[in-house]
Amino acid sequence: MIDHANRVRPNSSGMKVGGHQASSASMVSIMTSLWFEHLRPEDRVSVKPHASPVLHAINYLLGRLDESYLTRLRDFGGLQSYPSRIKDPDPVDYSTGSVGIGATATIWGALARRYIDSRGGRAGAGRQYALLGDAELDEGACWEAVLDPTVVDLGEVTWVVDLNRQSLDRVVPHIAAHRLRGMFAAAGWQVLDVKYGRLLEELFTRPGGDALRERLDEMPNPEFQRLLRCDAVDLRDRLPAARLADPIRRLLADVDDETLGRAIRNLGGHDLRSLGAAFAAIDDERPTIVFAYTIKGYGLATEGHPQNHSSLVTEEQLHELAGRTGADPHRPWAGFAPDSAEAGACRATSARLRRAAIAASSPPEVPAELGRTPSGTATTQAALGRALLDLSRQAPEVAGRVVTVSPDVSSSTNLGGWLNKVGVWSSADRRDWFADDAETILHWRERTTGQHIELGIAETNLVGLLGELGSTWSRWGEPLYPIGVLYDCFVGRALEPWSFGIYAGGQSILVGTPSGVTLAAEGGAHQSVVTPSLGIEQPGCLTYEPAFAVDVEWCLLAALAQLGRPGGESVYLRLSTRPVDQSLAAVPADPAARERRRRHAVAGGYPLVRSDRPAVTIAVMGAVVPEAIEAADRLGGLGVPADVVCITSPDLLFRAVQSRTRALSAPNWILGQLLPPNRATPMVTVVDGHPHALAFLSGINRVPAVHLGVSGFGQSGDLVDVYRHHGLDADSIVAAALDVRG
């Protein structure tokens, strides 16, 4: 498949196609053992990105992939570069491609399955396998997941490490396996080694075998890799060393050249019997890691070469390989003879792994609103917790599908009331030792019926779990409404794994709170700047930044209605801890007018202040709305009447703009309601974030504009001082409005 994609298929652009022959070759034995001997239909497997051709080859042999796709690896509309749940035509359990994320996804998939089952769902049982490269263990995401205290009880999780000693550019210089074993064991994992195959193990039993084992065990990775490029004469010269030299020479004297060449390559990760013994030894009471020693490029002409990561075998080498394996290079897709043992094994495996069709459940209908009109002062952050509590009372079927997740910030993000009501989810009920403490406000009741999952302080884990909770509708036909809450300044840290979860079909709500320089006293380290733009630019996600509590309710409900269904989208909510006078929202009392306001709010924005003959428009988003309203009042006193439009989703507005000139399905009616041409005036945009996020608004009616926002790191201080420093205060808005009028 890789050879055809690179050497046979026409390539008019001349750009490299790739496909990783060497990385695939090191995994073939592991995947053969797993699929053809050990997998059950309820098991799920995450395949390392560079072994995707092996997965497609197996699916073809099992009758799950049409032959026409074998010529279309990395072709438009064909087989994806890396396994994809939503884009590949054959069965793929986990999307992979982002290093480390595919491995950790199995942990969060196991947790999501247990959550569904604890609530009477139909997720069943089954192991969660991850096949990963040894270099993937360099990723911090792996260790953040391994060390989370929820993981040690997940006995269904099994990682199999393709330990081929190589990364992309080099042979890994040090022997790290013993250190990795200790780290996993300390985290409570079962550790299994599949280091040597039967031929080497037999040699170890002979006189001098102990010396040979010791020599190979102590050998640095580059030295061992060099042996793979040696003939028998060189091997006899290089293997004996120092104090072990004499017993090794005596041992090798009785080994013929062919056997010696096979023996040095006889690693456990290519020995089906050794692999089978390891898979049979898995302990289902704790997570397991299997270190399977392999050779990168096993069986290829590029075997073990330090620069073989992207190399391709030549046509001559391909024909030689075909001759060794009994294949016909002129009929590369030919299957096994129908009456052969191999064909029988494929038929039996296909039948054994056949899964029942998923009976999808339709998620309950989410109400458009809950009817609350907040008064007094309130924050949008607190409004989230209030809306969830209202939802549990007025729409219990919907609330019952909600599962909240946070990285140890439940109380500081105002989820306390919700958490007290629904409890903390745990795989088993646990005693609350502070239940009888009268001063305890946040009640930590851990039980199998809880709806909040608390993780350690690792944002990558949070969004990894969100992705899997958001995939239960397509995996098991059980839709959930997952909501993850984290500090907005850490959204950037979580964005890549969350994005990959969205790519894999996970639908969730990510809440960033508190946000912006409005978190004045916390200083630059906790003040977010770029997140409004990130929300606009993230594929598969829409973003809201409501200014008032009622907007939070409306936007949250609209977001929930997106989840757990084909064609749904994830949502990013950016909230604030700034107390705002809710009367400024001026929510209409008339039911029809209120509904019109709601429709505008969830579509992207609404007029907040309308002047008879506006001279300037202030477009404002989020926490800085009070400054915009104050500026409009002052401008009116100066004879410069101002409109104020409250932006709730720059994302939806930008989609509406794009739909005017491109074939997008986004509705654009909101633009005419929010910024009608007959009210086009010079504009000032204001946002507690980078001004780029709202800068496109002035292009809707092609008016001159000044864009206020935050383009530098924040400062600690009083809110008034911080807003003045960044030009978000009413004085700055008034001055900008006067300047833009000229």
Secondary structure, 3 states (H helix, E strand, C coil): CHHHHHHHCCCCCCCCCCCCHHHHHCCHHHHHHHHHHHCCCCCEEEECHHHHHHHHHHHHHCCCCCHHHHHCECCCCCECCCCCCCCCCCCCCCCCCCCCHHHHHHHHHHHHHHHHHHCCCCCCCCCEEEEEEHHHHHCHHHHHHHCCCCHHHCCCEEEEEEECCECCCCECCCCCHHHHHHHHHHCCCEEEEECECHHHHHHHCCCCHHHHHHHHHHCCHHHHHHHCCCCHHHHHHHCCCHHHHHHHHHHHHCCCHHHHHHHHCCEHHHCHHHHHHHHHCCCCCCCEEEEEECCCCCCCCCCCCCCCCCCCCCHHHHHHHHHHHCCCCCCCCCCCCCCCHHHHHHHHHHHHCCCCCCCCCCCCCCCCCCCCCCCCEECHHHHHHHHHHHHHHHCHHHHCCEEEEECCCCHHHCCHHHHHHHCEECCCCCCCCCCCCCCCCCCCCEECCCCEEECCCCHHHHHHHHHHHCCHHHHCCCCCEEEEEECHHHHHHHHHHHHHHHHCCCCCEEEECCCCCCCHHHCHHHCCCCHHHHHHHCCCEEEECCCCHHHHHHHHHHHHCCCCCCCCCEEEEECCCCCEEHHHHCCCCCHHHHHHHHHHHHHCEEEEECCCCCCEEEEEEHHHHHHHHHHHHHHHHCCCCEEEEEECCHHHHHHHHHHHHCCCCCCCHHHHHHCCHHHCCCEEEEECCCHHHHHHHHHCCCCCEEEECCCCCCCCCCHHHHHHHHCCCHHHHHHHHHHHHC
